[in-house]
Amino acid sequence: MITIGDNTYALNDPIVIAALVGGAALLLVLVLLMSMVRAANRSARLTEPLIRQIGDLGQRVQALGDGQHQLAGGLTHVSDAQAKAQTGMLRLMEERLAQMQEQMNQNLSGSSRRTAQSLGELQERLKVIDKAQENITRLSGDVLSLQDILSNKQTRGAFGEIQLNDIVSKALPSDSYSLQHTLSNGKRADCLIHLPNPPGPICIDSKFPLEPYEALRNATDDRQVQEAARLLRQSVKKHIRDIAERYIIEGETADGALMFLPSEAVYAELHANFPDLVREGFAARVWIVSPTTCMATLNTMRAILKDARMREQAGAIRRELGLLFADVDRLGNRVENLDRHFHQAAKDISEIKISADKAGRRARRLDNFDFEELAPETEPAIVKLTDPEG
């Protein structure tokens, strides 16, 4: 039994049991509430730093939001600036690309024009090269023909004669030389120059010692060089001796002759490496000449011929000068006579003018004479006319 105040309750009473259970439950709730309050207090004490941290965090979040807002504005500004810069860059790049394209077009146009011009010039040069190739081919044929000519002694001699004839015809008048002239000894010279005495007519004979010269050029050792030099020396000595015996005739030709070498190379070889042959030619009065030196020698002969012809014509010139002096003297006499006639004519004209003046004065006096004032008392006297000059 439970007594509360004046009331007594049995423990087995359902209402008591319910009240007890309710009270226990309420007590339990209160205990729990107190525990919760204590826990809440402890939690409050524990959460104050967290709340402060949360407040700080909120402030920081607010600052971060503000910074993010500012960053968003800055990013917007940067984006706008970047957009503007990109737009300007694109515009500049477009302009540069346009300029580069125009320049490239111009360069391509100039390059194409220069290329076309270069191709044209190349084509012209190829044409010139083709012509040169044709000339080289023709020249090769001519060289082969020249080799064929020089390989034969007779044709080689004809070649030298033709070259000599060409040089002589260009240097001298046609009447001052004779080609293939036959001398009194029956020998025929390639050319005879009609020089006056002294020195007299001089013969020119063409010789071409080609085989020994080619052997000397093609020699590969000392023995071949010595053998070729011996052959060349022997050949030239024979030519000098033949010319001296055949074309130097006392009383008919000059006391010397010319040996014409139609090759400058052979002439240079003789003077460079065989001076003894040149001296031997001088001793035999046979002078060795090349095409160049032959032209110079012929020009000297031309001056000699001109001087000789002037001396031959000196008598005729003096005769013509005498006749010219006589004509000039006669012309002077005739001019003097004509001057005298002119002087006489001038004198006669002056006298005629004087007579005319006198006659005019007499006519004027007669015209002014008054015949009525005269009285015919006596027979008129006959007046004798006198000379007007008196």
Backbone torsions as a table, in degrees:
resi	resn	phi	psi	omega
1	MET	NA	148.2	177.9
2	ILE	-128.4	129.5	179.9
3	THR	-110.6	127.2	178.6
4	ILE	-128.1	106.5	-177.2
5	GLY	68.4	-128.6	179.5
6	ASP	-89.8	-3.5	-175.7
7	ASN	-104.3	142.9	177.9
8	THR	-122.3	132.1	-176.7
9	TYR	-122.1	140.3	176.5
10	ALA	-83.9	145.2	-176.0
11	LEU	-74.2	-20.3	179.1
12	ASN	-91.3	2.5	179.5
13	ASP	-75.3	131.1	-179.4
14	PRO	-59.5	-32.8	-179.5
15	ILE	-69.5	-38.9	179.7
16	VAL	-66.4	-42.6	179.4
17	ILE	-59.9	-43.7	-179.7
18	ALA	-64.9	-38.1	179.7
19	ALA	-68.4	-40.4	178.2
20	LEU	-62.3	-43.3	179.2
21	VAL	-63.9	-42.6	179.3
22	GLY	-63.3	-42.3	-180.0
23	GLY	-64.7	-44.1	177.8
24	ALA	-59.1	-40.7	-179.9
25	ALA	-65.8	-38.5	-179.6
26	LEU	-67.4	-40.5	177.8
27	LEU	-61.2	-40.5	178.9
28	LEU	-63.5	-38.1	179.5
29	VAL	-66.1	-41.4	-179.6
30	LEU	-64.4	-43.3	178.2
31	VAL	-59.8	-44.4	178.8
32	LEU	-62.5	-39.4	-179.7
33	LEU	-65.1	-42.3	179.3
34	MET	-64.2	-42.6	176.7
35	SER	-59.7	-40.6	-179.4
36	MET	-67.2	-37.3	-180.0
37	VAL	-65.9	-46.4	177.6
38	ARG	-58.6	-44.2	179.3
39	ALA	-63.0	-36.7	179.7
40	ALA	-67.3	-38.6	178.0
41	ASN	-63.0	-46.4	177.7
42	ARG	-61.2	-39.7	179.0
43	SER	-65.3	-37.9	179.4
44	ALA	-64.1	-44.1	177.6
45	ARG	-63.4	-36.7	-179.9
46	LEU	-73.7	-30.9	-175.9
47	THR	-87.1	-9.2	178.6
48	GLU	-59.4	-48.4	176.4
49	PRO	-61.5	-34.8	178.8
50	LEU	-65.7	-38.7	179.3
51	ILE	-65.5	-42.4	177.2
52	ARG	-60.5	-42.6	178.6
53	GLN	-63.2	-39.2	178.5
54	ILE	-64.5	-38.4	177.1
55	GLY	-64.0	-44.9	176.9
56	ASP	-61.1	-40.9	179.2
57	LEU	-63.4	-37.1	177.9
58	GLY	-65.0	-41.9	177.7
59	GLN	-62.1	-42.6	178.3
60	ARG	-64.1	-39.3	177.1
61	VAL	-63.1	-38.2	177.5
62	GLN	-64.1	-45.1	177.8
63	ALA	-62.6	-39.7	177.6
64	LEU	-63.7	-37.8	177.1
65	GLY	-64.1	-44.4	177.4
66	ASP	-61.3	-44.6	178.7
67	GLY	-62.3	-37.2	178.0
68	GLN	-65.8	-37.1	177.4
69	HIS	-63.9	-46.9	176.7
70	GLN	-60.9	-41.3	178.6
71	LEU	-62.4	-37.9	177.9
72	ALA	-63.8	-40.9	176.5
73	GLY	-64.7	-43.2	178.2
74	GLY	-63.3	-40.9	177.8
75	LEU	-64.0	-36.4	177.0
76	THR	-64.2	-43.9	178.0
77	HIS	-63.1	-45.8	178.3
78	VAL	-62.0	-40.2	179.4
79	SER	-62.9	-43.1	177.7
80	ASP	-63.3	-44.8	178.9
81	ALA	-62.9	-40.4	179.2
82	GLN	-66.2	-37.1	177.9
83	ALA	-64.5	-43.3	178.2
84	LYS	-64.2	-45.6	179.4
85	ALA	-62.2	-39.9	178.9
86	GLN	-65.1	-40.5	177.5
87	THR	-62.7	-45.7	177.6
88	GLY	-62.9	-40.4	178.7
89	MET	-64.2	-41.6	177.7
90	LEU	-63.0	-42.5	179.0
91	ARG	-63.1	-45.1	178.6
92	LEU	-62.6	-41.8	178.4
93	MET	-64.8	-38.3	177.0
94	GLU	-62.3	-43.5	178.2
95	GLU	-63.2	-45.9	179.6
96	ARG	-62.4	-41.8	178.5
97	LEU	-63.0	-38.9	177.4
98	ALA	-64.0	-44.6	177.9
99	GLN	-62.6	-44.8	179.3
100	MET	-63.4	-38.5	178.4
101	GLN	-65.2	-42.3	177.9
102	GLU	-64.0	-44.5	178.5
103	GLN	-63.1	-41.1	177.4
104	MET	-63.7	-38.9	176.9
105	ASN	-62.8	-44.6	177.8
106	GLN	-62.7	-44.9	179.4
107	ASN	-62.6	-41.5	178.5
108	LEU	-65.0	-39.6	178.0
109	SER	-64.3	-46.8	177.6
110	GLY	-63.7	-39.8	179.3
111	SER	-64.8	-41.9	178.4
112	SER	-65.2	-39.4	178.5
113	ARG	-65.8	-45.2	177.6
114	ARG	-64.5	-36.8	178.3
115	THR	-64.7	-43.0	177.3
116	ALA	-62.8	-42.7	178.2
117	GLN	-63.8	-42.3	179.1
118	SER	-63.8	-39.8	177.4
119	LEU	-64.4	-38.8	176.6
120	GLY	-63.4	-45.9	177.7
121	GLU	-63.3	-39.5	178.0
122	LEU	-62.9	-38.7	177.8
123	GLN	-65.1	-42.3	177.3
124	GLU	-62.5	-42.1	179.2
125	ARG	-66.2	-36.0	176.0
126	LEU	-64.3	-36.2	175.3
127	LYS	-64.0	-43.7	177.7
128	VAL	-62.0	-40.7	178.8
129	ILE	-64.6	-39.4	176.8
130	ASP	-61.8	-43.1	177.8
131	LYS	-64.2	-42.5	177.9
132	ALA	-62.0	-37.7	177.9
133	GLN	-64.3	-41.1	176.7
134	GLU	-62.5	-42.7	178.0
135	ASN	-63.6	-39.8	178.6
136	ILE	-63.6	-41.8	178.2
137	THR	-62.3	-44.9	178.4
138	ARG	-65.2	-39.7	178.5
139	LEU	-65.3	-36.8	176.4
140	SER	-60.9	-41.9	175.9
141	GLY	-62.7	-40.5	178.6
142	ASP	-65.1	-38.2	178.8
143	VAL	-64.5	-41.2	176.8
144	LEU	-63.3	-40.7	176.6
145	SER	-63.8	-39.5	178.4
146	LEU	-65.1	-38.1	176.8
147	GLN	-64.5	-39.5	176.6
148	ASP	-62.5	-38.7	179.7
149	ILE	-66.7	-45.5	-175.8
150	LEU	-73.5	-18.4	-179.6
151	SER	-75.3	-16.8	-179.9
152	ASN	-109.1	134.0	-175.6
153	LYS	-65.0	-40.7	-178.0
154	GLN	-67.2	-47.0	178.9
155	THR	-66.9	-33.2	176.8
156	ARG	-65.0	-40.9	176.0
157	GLY	-63.2	-39.4	177.0
158	ALA	-65.3	-37.3	177.3
159	PHE	-61.4	-45.6	178.3
160	GLY	-64.0	-39.1	179.0
161	GLU	-65.1	-41.8	179.7
162	ILE	-63.9	-42.7	178.4
163	GLN	-64.0	-41.1	177.2
164	LEU	-63.3	-43.7	178.9
165	ASN	-60.8	-40.4	179.9
166	ASP	-63.9	-42.6	-179.1
167	ILE	-67.1	-44.5	-177.7
168	VAL	-65.7	-41.8	-179.0
169	SER	-65.0	-27.9	178.6
170	LYS	-82.7	-23.3	-174.0
171	ALA	-98.0	-28.4	-171.8
172	LEU	-124.2	155.7	172.3
173	PRO	-64.1	153.6	-174.2
174	SER	-65.6	-24.7	-178.7
175	ASP	-91.2	6.2	-177.2
176	SER	-104.4	4.7	178.9
177	TYR	-149.9	161.6	177.0
178	SER	-132.9	135.3	178.2
179	LEU	-96.6	141.7	-179.8
180	GLN	52.0	51.2	-177.9
181	HIS	-82.7	133.1	179.4
182	THR	-95.1	127.1	-179.0
183	LEU	-87.9	177.2	-178.0
184	SER	-68.0	-23.0	178.3
185	ASN	-86.7	7.2	178.5
186	GLY	85.7	-4.9	179.1
187	LYS	-83.8	143.9	-177.3
188	ARG	-111.6	120.0	178.9
189	ALA	-88.3	147.6	178.2
190	ASP	-62.7	-35.6	179.9
191	CYS	-154.4	139.8	176.4
192	LEU	-124.5	120.4	179.0
193	ILE	-93.2	124.4	-175.9
194	HIS	-84.4	77.0	176.9
195	LEU	-86.0	149.9	178.5
196	PRO	-72.7	163.3	176.0
197	ASN	-87.8	134.5	-20.0
198	PRO	-73.8	160.7	5.4
199	PRO	-89.8	-11.7	-177.3
200	GLY	97.4	175.8	-179.6
201	PRO	-59.7	138.4	-177.8
202	ILE	-123.3	136.8	-176.9
203	CYS	-94.5	146.9	173.3
204	ILE	-125.5	126.3	179.7
205	ASP	-123.6	135.9	-176.9
206	SER	-91.5	128.1	176.6
207	LYS	-132.2	145.0	-176.3
208	PHE	-141.9	85.1	178.9
209	PRO	-76.6	73.1	-172.0
210	LEU	-78.7	-43.1	-175.0
211	GLU	-59.5	-50.5	179.5
212	PRO	-65.6	-31.6	178.1
213	TYR	-66.9	-44.9	177.9
214	GLU	-64.4	-37.5	176.3
215	ALA	-62.4	-37.4	178.0
216	LEU	-68.4	-39.7	179.7
217	ARG	-68.4	-33.1	-175.9
218	ASN	-93.1	3.2	-179.5
219	ALA	-67.5	139.5	-176.7
220	THR	-111.6	-14.3	178.3
221	ASP	-138.8	174.3	-176.7
222	ASP	-63.2	-37.4	-178.4
223	ARG	-65.2	-43.6	178.5
224	GLN	-66.0	-38.0	177.5
225	VAL	-63.0	-45.3	179.8
226	GLN	-64.0	-41.6	179.8
227	GLU	-65.8	-43.2	179.0
228	ALA	-66.4	-39.1	177.5
229	ALA	-63.9	-37.8	178.0
230	ARG	-64.3	-43.3	178.9
231	LEU	-64.2	-42.1	178.8
232	LEU	-64.8	-43.8	179.0
233	ARG	-62.5	-41.7	179.8
234	GLN	-65.0	-42.9	-178.7
235	SER	-65.4	-45.3	-178.0
236	VAL	-67.7	-39.1	177.2
237	LYS	-60.4	-41.1	178.8
238	LYS	-63.5	-42.3	178.4
239	HIS	-62.8	-43.7	179.1
240	ILE	-61.1	-44.7	-179.0
241	ARG	-65.1	-42.6	179.7
242	ASP	-63.1	-43.4	-179.6
243	ILE	-64.9	-42.5	-179.9
244	ALA	-63.4	-36.9	-178.0
245	GLU	-79.1	-32.8	-172.0
246	ARG	-93.7	-36.5	-166.7
247	TYR	-115.5	10.5	172.4
248	ILE	-117.9	102.4	-176.9
249	ILE	-120.3	123.1	-178.5
250	GLU	-65.7	133.2	-179.5
251	GLY	83.0	-12.4	-179.1
252	GLU	-115.4	-42.7	-179.9
253	THR	-121.6	176.2	175.1
254	ALA	-68.7	166.3	-178.0
255	ASP	-83.9	24.6	176.7
256	GLY	-156.8	167.6	179.0
257	ALA	-145.7	167.3	-179.2
258	LEU	-114.4	135.2	171.8
259	MET	-105.3	115.2	-175.5
260	PHE	-92.9	121.0	174.3
261	LEU	-102.5	113.3	-177.0
262	PRO	-76.9	22.9	-179.3
263	SER	-137.5	120.6	176.2
264	GLU	-66.1	-31.6	-178.9
265	ALA	-65.9	-44.0	178.7
266	VAL	-64.9	-41.9	179.0
267	TYR	-61.3	-44.3	179.5
268	ALA	-65.9	-37.7	178.6
269	GLU	-63.0	-41.9	179.7
270	LEU	-63.6	-45.8	-177.3
271	HIS	-73.9	-25.2	-178.8
272	ALA	-84.3	-42.8	-171.3
273	ASN	-118.6	-7.0	-179.7
274	PHE	-132.7	59.5	-180.0
275	PRO	-65.7	-22.4	178.3
276	ASP	-65.4	-34.9	176.6
277	LEU	-66.6	-39.7	178.4
278	VAL	-63.9	-43.7	178.3
279	ARG	-65.1	-37.0	177.4
280	GLU	-64.6	-37.2	176.0
281	GLY	-64.9	-41.1	176.2
282	PHE	-60.0	-42.1	-179.2
283	ALA	-63.9	-36.3	179.0
284	ALA	-86.1	4.5	-179.0
285	ARG	61.3	34.9	175.2
286	VAL	-117.4	112.8	-176.0
287	TRP	-98.7	124.8	-178.1
288	ILE	-85.2	129.0	-178.8
289	VAL	-131.0	150.9	174.4
290	SER	-105.4	176.9	177.2
291	PRO	-54.5	-39.6	-178.6
292	THR	-71.1	-50.8	-178.8
293	THR	-69.2	-28.4	176.4
294	CYS	-65.7	-40.4	177.4
295	MET	-62.7	-41.3	178.3
296	ALA	-65.2	-41.4	178.6
297	THR	-63.6	-41.7	179.9
298	LEU	-66.6	-35.0	176.1
299	ASN	-65.0	-37.4	174.3
300	THR	-63.3	-43.5	177.3
301	MET	-62.0	-35.9	178.4
302	ARG	-62.6	-40.1	176.9
303	ALA	-64.5	-38.6	177.6
304	ILE	-63.9	-43.8	178.8
305	LEU	-62.5	-40.4	179.1
306	LYS	-63.7	-43.3	178.9
307	ASP	-64.4	-41.8	179.5
308	ALA	-63.7	-41.9	179.5
309	ARG	-67.0	-33.8	176.0
310	MET	-67.6	-37.6	176.4
311	ARG	-67.1	-37.9	177.7
312	GLU	-63.2	-34.0	-178.6
313	GLN	-90.9	5.4	-178.0
314	ALA	-63.7	-41.9	178.9
315	GLY	-61.5	-46.1	179.0
316	ALA	-63.1	-36.6	178.9
317	ILE	-66.2	-42.5	177.7
318	ARG	-63.7	-38.9	178.5
319	ARG	-62.8	-45.6	178.5
320	GLU	-64.2	-35.1	177.2
321	LEU	-66.2	-38.9	176.6
322	GLY	-61.8	-45.0	177.2
323	LEU	-62.8	-37.2	178.5
324	LEU	-66.0	-40.6	176.5
325	PHE	-62.5	-41.1	178.9
326	ALA	-62.8	-43.3	178.9
327	ASP	-63.0	-39.4	179.0
328	VAL	-66.6	-40.6	178.3
329	ASP	-63.3	-44.5	179.2
330	ARG	-64.4	-38.3	177.1
331	LEU	-63.4	-37.4	177.9
332	GLY	-64.6	-41.6	178.3
333	ASN	-63.1	-41.7	-178.1
334	ARG	-68.8	-36.1	176.6
335	VAL	-65.1	-38.6	178.1
336	GLU	-64.3	-43.0	177.2
337	ASN	-62.3	-42.3	179.5
338	LEU	-64.0	-38.4	177.8
339	ASP	-64.6	-39.0	178.0
340	ARG	-64.8	-41.9	177.5
341	HIS	-62.8	-40.3	177.8
342	PHE	-63.6	-39.5	178.5
343	HIS	-64.1	-43.3	179.0
344	GLN	-64.3	-40.5	179.2
345	ALA	-64.6	-39.1	177.5
346	ALA	-64.5	-38.5	177.6
347	LYS	-64.9	-43.7	179.1
348	ASP	-62.4	-41.0	179.6
349	ILE	-64.5	-39.8	178.3
350	SER	-62.6	-43.4	178.6
351	GLU	-65.5	-37.6	177.7
352	ILE	-62.6	-38.2	178.3
353	LYS	-65.0	-39.5	178.2
354	ILE	-62.2	-46.2	179.4
355	SER	-62.5	-39.2	179.8
356	ALA	-64.8	-38.7	178.4
357	ASP	-64.4	-43.1	178.8
358	LYS	-63.3	-44.4	179.4
359	ALA	-62.2	-37.4	178.7
360	GLY	-65.3	-41.9	179.3
361	ARG	-64.1	-42.7	178.0
362	ARG	-62.4	-39.3	-179.7
363	ALA	-64.7	-37.7	179.7
364	ARG	-68.7	-37.9	177.8
365	ARG	-64.5	-42.2	178.6
366	LEU	-64.6	-35.2	-178.5
367	ASP	-70.2	-32.1	-179.6
368	ASN	-89.0	1.1	-176.7
369	PHE	-80.1	132.6	-177.3
370	ASP	-98.0	108.8	-175.9
371	PHE	-77.0	-22.4	-176.3
372	GLU	-71.7	-27.0	-178.4
373	GLU	-75.5	-10.9	-178.0
374	LEU	-89.6	131.7	177.4
375	ALA	-101.6	125.3	-179.7
376	PRO	-77.6	71.3	179.8
377	GLU	-72.0	-39.4	-177.7
378	THR	-127.6	174.1	177.6
379	GLU	-62.8	135.8	-179.8
380	PRO	-62.5	134.7	178.9
381	ALA	-76.6	137.4	178.8
382	ILE	-82.3	119.2	-178.9
383	VAL	-90.8	123.5	-179.6
384	LYS	-80.8	126.4	178.3
385	LEU	-71.8	137.4	-178.6
386	THR	-108.7	171.0	178.5
387	ASP	-65.7	130.4	-177.3
388	PRO	-59.5	-29.3	179.9
389	GLU	-72.8	-22.4	179.0
390	GLY	-81.7	NA	NA
